Amino acid sequence: MHPSPAARAADATASDRDSAHTMGTMPPALLVIDVQQGLDDPRYGARNNPDAERQIRTLLTAWRHARWPVVHVQHMSSRPDSPLHPDAPGNALKPEATPRDSEPVFRKTANSAFIGTTLEDHLRRERISALVIVGLTTDHCVSATVRMAADLGFDVVVIDDATATFQRTGPDGVHYSAAQMHGTALASLQGEFAEVQSVSAVLARVRAVRSSDAD
């Protein structure tokens, strides 16, 4: 039996990734999904992980300091009334996730960042085989992107405390809190499509890899 993409991702930012880096492939890319101002619109309701943007900024700082690849995704809603429509001010990325000139931004209209974009081509060209995914929202665009990335053969880590989502109401009228939606979305990804980790765990692995590289 071949290991799942999630199983291969377990050490994507640790020793396996260090070895791959030594052999000339790229370390994992930090993929930042839809950290946009329009998602602060009150129409979306209560949200979990209010510190997610701060945690994303922390990871961006670590990746940039290590000179590891960073990739951004921006949603361009086709719905005229959406806060994420290209003509809406809310389409703009938040300050915590402002791309640098050297960091590509892939603009999408679907939930998955791989649909209608050249993201996969970019990752293959840059020899990136592992992704650390953060952003908004956990059960929509993050989940869709994680699932497709795994199906395409990428090793994926999702960061629990650097993702977030909103409360939902089911078709039967049952209310689900933002924390419930976030938790069940990550539970569905864990082990099958990705490994779910914390910011602190990933930062520790980044430091370990960089320390090993310096030896």
C-alpha positions in Angstrom: 0.0 0.0 0.0 1.4 3.4 -1.0 1.4 6.1 1.7 -1.2 8.8 1.5 -0.2 12.4 0.7 -1.0 13.2 4.3 1.3 10.5 5.6 4.1 11.8 3.4 3.4 15.3 4.7 4.0 14.4 8.3 7.6 15.5 8.2 7.4 17.9 5.3 9.0 20.7 7.3 11.4 18.5 9.2 14.2 16.1 8.2 12.7 14.9 4.9 12.3 18.5 3.7 15.9 19.2 4.9 17.1 16.3 2.8 15.2 17.4 -0.2 16.6 20.9 0.1 20.1 19.4 0.2 19.4 17.5 -3.0 18.3 20.7 -4.8 14.5 20.7 -4.5 12.7 23.5 -2.9 11.6 23.6 0.8 7.8 23.8 1.4 6.0 26.8 0.1 3.8 28.8 2.4 0.4 29.1 0.5 -1.6 32.0 1.9 -5.3 31.8 0.8 -7.8 34.7 0.6 -6.7 36.8 3.5 -8.9 39.6 2.3 -10.6 42.6 3.9 -14.1 41.7 2.6 -14.1 38.7 4.9 -14.5 41.1 7.8 -18.0 42.0 6.5 -20.6 41.4 9.3 -22.8 39.4 6.9 -20.6 36.4 7.5 -21.4 36.3 11.2 -19.3 35.1 14.0 -15.8 33.8 13.3 -13.3 31.7 15.2 -9.5 32.2 15.6 -9.5 36.0 15.8 -5.6 35.9 15.9 -5.3 34.0 12.6 -4.1 37.0 10.7 -1.4 37.7 13.3 -0.3 34.1 13.1 -0.2 34.2 9.4 2.0 37.3 9.6 4.3 35.4 12.0 4.6 32.5 9.5 5.3 34.9 6.7 8.1 36.5 8.6 9.7 33.1 9.3 9.4 32.0 5.7 10.8 35.3 4.4 13.6 35.2 6.8 14.5 31.7 5.7 14.1 32.7 2.0 11.6 29.9 1.5 8.9 30.3 -1.2 5.7 32.2 -0.4 2.7 32.1 -2.7 -0.5 34.2 -2.3 -4.1 33.5 -3.5 -6.7 36.2 -3.9 -10.4 35.4 -4.5 -12.1 37.4 -7.3 -15.8 36.8 -6.8 -18.0 36.9 -9.9 -21.0 37.9 -7.7 -21.6 41.7 -8.0 -22.8 41.8 -4.3 -19.9 40.0 -2.9 -17.4 41.8 -0.6 -14.7 40.0 -2.6 -15.8 41.2 -6.0 -12.9 42.8 -7.9 -14.6 46.2 -7.8 -15.3 46.0 -4.1 -12.8 47.6 -1.6 -13.0 44.3 0.4 -11.2 42.5 -2.5 -8.0 43.9 -1.2 -5.6 41.7 0.8 -5.2 42.5 4.5 -2.1 44.3 5.7 -0.9 41.2 7.6 -0.7 39.3 4.3 0.5 41.9 1.9 2.6 40.2 -0.8 6.2 41.3 -1.5 7.1 42.1 -5.1 8.9 38.7 -5.4 5.9 36.7 -4.2 3.4 35.6 -6.8 -0.3 36.2 -6.4 -2.7 33.8 -8.1 -6.2 35.2 -8.6 -9.1 32.7 -8.7 -12.9 32.7 -9.1 -13.4 29.1 -7.8 -13.0 27.7 -4.4 -9.8 25.7 -5.2 -6.7 27.8 -5.9 -5.8 25.3 -8.6 -9.0 25.9 -10.8 -8.6 28.5 -13.5 -5.1 29.5 -12.4 -1.5 28.5 -13.2 -0.7 27.7 -9.6 0.1 24.0 -10.3 2.4 25.0 -13.2 4.2 27.5 -11.0 4.8 24.9 -8.2 6.0 22.2 -10.7 8.3 24.7 -12.4 9.8 25.8 -9.1 10.1 22.1 -8.0 7.9 22.7 -5.0 6.4 19.4 -3.8 5.2 20.4 -0.3 2.8 23.1 0.9 2.0 24.7 4.2 -1.4 26.2 3.9 -3.0 29.0 5.8 -5.8 31.5 5.3 -9.6 31.8 4.9 -11.9 30.1 5.2 -11.2 26.7 6.6 -14.2 24.8 5.3 -14.4 26.6 1.9 -11.4 27.7 -0.1 -8.8 26.3 2.3 -10.4 22.9 2.3 -11.0 22.9 -1.5 -7.4 23.8 -2.1 -6.0 21.3 0.3 -8.0 18.4 -1.1 -7.0 19.2 -4.7 -3.4 19.7 -3.7 -3.3 16.3 -2.1 -5.0 14.7 -5.1 -2.4 16.3 -7.4 0.4 14.6 -5.3 1.6 17.5 -3.1 2.4 16.9 0.5 0.2 19.3 2.6 0.3 20.7 6.1 -2.6 22.9 7.2 -2.1 25.2 10.2 -4.9 25.0 12.7 -4.4 28.4 14.3 -3.6 30.2 11.1 -6.9 29.4 9.4 -10.4 30.4 10.4 -14.1 30.2 9.3 -17.6 31.4 10.2 -20.7 30.0 11.8 -23.1 28.2 9.5 -26.7 27.0 9.5 -27.4 23.6 8.0 -30.3 22.9 5.6 -32.3 21.5 8.5 -31.9 24.8 10.4 -29.3 23.4 12.9 -26.8 26.1 13.9 -23.0 25.2 13.9 -20.6 27.6 15.6 -17.5 28.8 13.8 -15.4 26.6 16.1 -17.5 23.6 15.2 -17.2 24.3 11.5 -13.4 24.8 11.8 -12.9 21.7 13.8 -14.9 19.4 11.6 -13.3 20.8 8.5 -9.8 20.1 9.8 -10.9 16.6 11.1 -12.0 15.8 7.6 -8.7 16.8 6.2 -6.4 15.2 8.8 -4.8 12.0 7.8 -6.5 11.8 4.4 -5.5 15.0 2.6 -3.1 16.7 5.0 -1.5 16.9 8.4 -3.0 19.5 10.7 -0.3 21.3 12.8 0.0 24.4 14.9 2.0 27.5 14.2 4.4 26.8 17.1 5.0 23.3 15.8 5.8 24.4 12.3 8.0 27.3 13.5 10.0 24.8 15.6 10.5 22.6 12.5 11.5 25.6 10.4 14.1 26.5 13.0 15.3 22.9 13.1 15.7 22.7 9.4 17.6 26.0 9.2 19.8 25.0 12.1 20.6 21.7 10.3 21.3 23.6 7.0 23.8 25.8 8.9 25.8 22.9 10.3 
